Amino acid sequence: MPKMKTHSGAKKRYKITATGKILREKAYRSHILTSKSRKRKRSLRQAVVVDSANMALVQAQLLR
């Protein structure tokens, strides 16, 4: 049986930390930034840990 392949889209979107947590970038920062406040845009820069409800799905895509 051949090896399982990592989901190409997932490996570009997620980062695994040394402790095994999975980080993702926030949405809504690609365009129409003039209507968003400075505070909101600053908050959108930060990466956040993937929610526990989606963790199993993301791990399956990353094969961990």
NORNOR-V821567 format. One record per helix or strand of 3 or more residues. SS is the DSSP state (h for helix, s for strand). FROM is the first residue (numbers start at 0). LEN is the number of residues. If there is no record, write none. Layout:
((SS	FROM	LEN) (SS	FROM	LEN))
This chain:
((h	7	6) (s	13	3) (s	21	3) (h	32	3) (h	37	7) (h	51	11))
